[in-house]
């Protein structure tokens, strides 16, 4: 579903939402992995994130749960990824180049 922006205030709200969404380092790393892989399973994604030395997060012990209940649904609601919670499949919804541009813009 696409959102029609009709006022500058709405555009600012959307930018603010994108900044808040991309401010979390785990969500940023999920998008980085998906720009490389395109599609993967939540379990594969969690394993890859656990191996990442740059990801030092207290969530590591329960990464699968955090991905399933928090981060992947937020990314899906913002139409960054397509996430099927039944089988765990995760795919990048936006074009890789667009996601990389947004990640660089919000560093």
C-alpha positions in Angstrom: 0.0 0.0 0.0 1.3 3.4 -0.9 0.8 6.5 1.1 0.0 9.8 -0.6 1.9 12.7 0.9 -0.2 15.8 0.7 1.5 18.3 3.0 5.1 19.1 4.0 4.2 18.1 7.6 3.3 14.6 6.4 6.6 14.4 4.4 8.5 15.4 7.6 6.7 12.8 9.6 7.7 10.1 7.1 11.3 11.2 7.2 11.2 11.2 11.0 9.8 7.7 10.9 12.5 6.5 8.5 15.2 8.0 10.7 13.8 6.4 13.8 13.5 3.0 12.1 17.1 3.2 10.7 18.6 4.5 13.9 18.6 1.0 15.4 22.0 -0.7 14.5 20.4 -4.2 14.3 17.8 -3.1 11.8 20.5 -1.3 9.8 22.6 -4.5 9.8 19.6 -6.6 8.7 19.1 -4.3 5.7 22.8 -4.5 4.9 22.7 -8.3 4.9 19.6 -8.3 2.8 21.2 -5.9 0.2 24.0 -8.5 -0.1 21.8 -11.7 0.0 18.4 -10.5 -1.3 16.5 -13.2 0.4 17.1 -15.5 3.4 15.4 -17.2 6.3 15.1 -15.6 9.7 17.2 -18.4 11.2 19.9 -17.9 8.6 19.8 -14.1 9.2 20.1 -14.5 12.9 23.1 -16.9 12.5 24.8 -14.4 10.2 24.2 -11.5 12.6 25.6 -13.5 15.5 28.8 -14.1 13.5 29.1 -10.4 12.8 31.8 -9.0 15.1 30.4 -5.5 14.6 27.1 -6.6 16.3 27.7 -6.4 20.0 24.2 -6.3 21.3 22.6 -7.6 24.5 19.9 -9.0 22.2 22.3 -11.7 20.9 21.1 -14.4 23.2 17.5 -13.9 22.0 18.1 -12.6 18.6 15.6 -14.9 16.9 12.8 -13.6 19.1 13.8 -10.0 18.7 13.9 -10.3 14.9 10.6 -12.1 14.8 8.6 -9.9 17.2 10.2 -6.5 16.8 12.7 -5.7 14.1 11.4 -7.6 11.1 7.8 -6.5 11.6 8.9 -2.9 11.9 10.9 -3.2 8.7 8.0 -4.9 7.0 5.5 -2.2 8.1 7.8 0.4 6.6 8.0 -1.7 3.4 11.7 -2.3 3.6 11.3 -6.0 3.7 8.8 -8.7 2.9 8.6 -10.9 6.0 6.5 -14.1 6.3 6.4 -14.9 10.1 4.9 -18.4 9.4 8.0 -19.8 7.7 10.6 -17.1 8.5 11.3 -16.0 5.0 12.7 -12.5 4.7 13.3 -10.7 1.4 14.3 -7.1 0.6 11.2 -5.3 -0.6 12.9 -2.1 -1.9 15.6 -2.1 -4.5 19.0 -2.7 -3.1 20.4 0.6 -4.4 17.6 2.6 -2.8 18.2 0.9 0.6 21.9 1.5 0.4 21.2 5.2 -0.4 18.9 5.5 2.6 21.3 3.8 4.9 24.1 6.1 3.9 21.8 9.1 4.3 20.9 8.2 7.9 24.4 7.4 9.2 
